[in-house]
Amino acid sequence: MAKKKNKTQIKPHMIPSPIARELAQPTSEQASSGEASASTRPDKIIHTHDWKYLLNKHPDGYYELKTVDTGDVPVRLFFTEKLLAEAEDILYAQIVNATRFPGVKLVVITPDAHYGYGVPVGSVILTDGTLAMGPVGYDIGCFTGDTLVPTVGGRSYPMRDLVDREEELLVYALDGNMKIVVAEAVARKTRENAELVKVTLDNGREIVCTPDHEFMLRDGTYRQARDLGAGTSLMPFEVRVEALANNHKVLSVEVLERREDVYCLTVPAYGNFALDVGVFVHNCGMVSAKSDVPAEAATKDRRLRFNVEVMKRVEMGAGGKSKTSLRSLSEDEFMKIVKGGADYYISK
């Protein structure tokens, strides 16, 4: 049975921050054992559920986070009280991941940050001696709200109904050994008025999704819906031992004239999830890139011009549809854009 979340969980904005911090302080036993030392980096994350109570409000308007999990790496969150209250507790684990990048000096969490794949989508990481592009979020396609997702409780739910679900969301995914496992997931609306295609399977079931959503093929690789062809073998989902010995094939892919708001799941541990129609698909995730440009070469004027041009092409926030696709760039092309700065980027 799915574990129900506590509806009366205290949020940071509900009580004065000094009291909140006092409530969240480690016990004397923890302190004496060295657990509270910022220089100690435990393998298991400690403050998953009380990290919001450990925040300090800086006079300049952002929050500072310093825990035994983040160690000596400064973390700044540019959240309002409302955004902070709405932030998922599981976001903290990815903030901790960001602080553990090699050479990291500072982690910044922007107002539109949300749970991604590895580190928060919308975070910025300052590293030692390099100019690093922060993790850039992208939603790998999405589904119409009536798309059914099977849950561990035995029922399948429309994806739109999972967005405001108060109970823990446990779905099915495939691990690295192609074994079906139970995975925690988060659902959200990702785009509005999106283009759609209809994928029809040989079992008679249909999937309506965005053309760029990625389906897991029988060999474990992925292919976008628009590129699926008749006879393409997809990874099947059935909760039976012999399930993966079976197969599902695509009958057709049809471009639809109608447009709808669409939804998706983030499954941080595995990056995929099963649909009720009997196939596995990619979850919403993120991509990160880092250049070899020395930090001192990025002057304030160059950074500003580069950011202005990027902002014109990249829509901010969950589900944004950008006008450029860094994902398809070769490494050589990416390095040219970074080294060439705004001038090169504008020419592209």
FENGIQUI-V603744 format. One record per backbone hydrogen bond with DSSP energy under -1.0 kcal/mol. CO is the residue of the C=O (numbers start at 1). NH is the residue of the N-H. If there is no record, write none. Layout:
BEGIN
CO & NH
CO & NH
END
This chain:
BEGIN
3 & 168
6 & 9
11 & 14
16 & 20
17 & 21
18 & 22
19 & 23
20 & 24
27 & 31
28 & 32
29 & 33
30 & 35
31 & 34
34 & 37
37 & 40
50 & 53
51 & 54
52 & 55
56 & 64
58 & 61
62 & 58
63 & 77
64 & 56
67 & 71
70 & 73
74 & 107
75 & 65
76 & 109
77 & 63
77 & 79
80 & 84
81 & 85
82 & 86
83 & 87
88 & 91
89 & 92
91 & 95
92 & 96
93 & 97
94 & 98
95 & 99
97 & 100
98 & 101
101 & 104
103 & 128
106 & 126
107 & 76
108 & 124
109 & 78
110 & 113
114 & 121
120 & 123
121 & 114
122 & 110
124 & 108
126 & 105
126 & 106
136 & 287
139 & 141
142 & 210
143 & 263
144 & 147
145 & 160
147 & 159
148 & 276
149 & 157
151 & 154
155 & 151
157 & 149
158 & 161
159 & 162
166 & 5
169 & 185
170 & 152
171 & 183
172 & 274
173 & 181
175 & 178
179 & 175
181 & 173
183 & 171
186 & 266
188 & 264
191 & 262
194 & 260
196 & 256
197 & 209
198 & 254
199 & 207
200 & 251
200 & 252
201 & 204
205 & 201
207 & 199
208 & 144
209 & 197
210 & 213
211 & 226
213 & 225
214 & 282
215 & 223
216 & 235
217 & 220
221 & 217
223 & 215
224 & 227
225 & 228
229 & 232
232 & 250
233 & 218
234 & 248
235 & 280
238 & 240
240 & 243
242 & 245
243 & 246
248 & 234
249 & 202
250 & 231
252 & 200
254 & 198
260 & 194
262 & 190
262 & 191
263 & 143
264 & 188
265 & 284
266 & 186
267 & 271
271 & 283
273 & 281
275 & 278
278 & 237
279 & 275
280 & 216
281 & 273
285 & 138
287 & 136
293 & 131
294 & 297
295 & 298
297 & 299
299 & 303
300 & 304
301 & 305
302 & 306
303 & 307
304 & 308
305 & 309
306 & 310
307 & 311
308 & 312
310 & 313
310 & 314
313 & 323
317 & 320
325 & 328
326 & 329
330 & 334
331 & 335
332 & 336
333 & 337
334 & 338
335 & 339
336 & 340
337 & 341
341 & 345
342 & 346
343 & 347
END
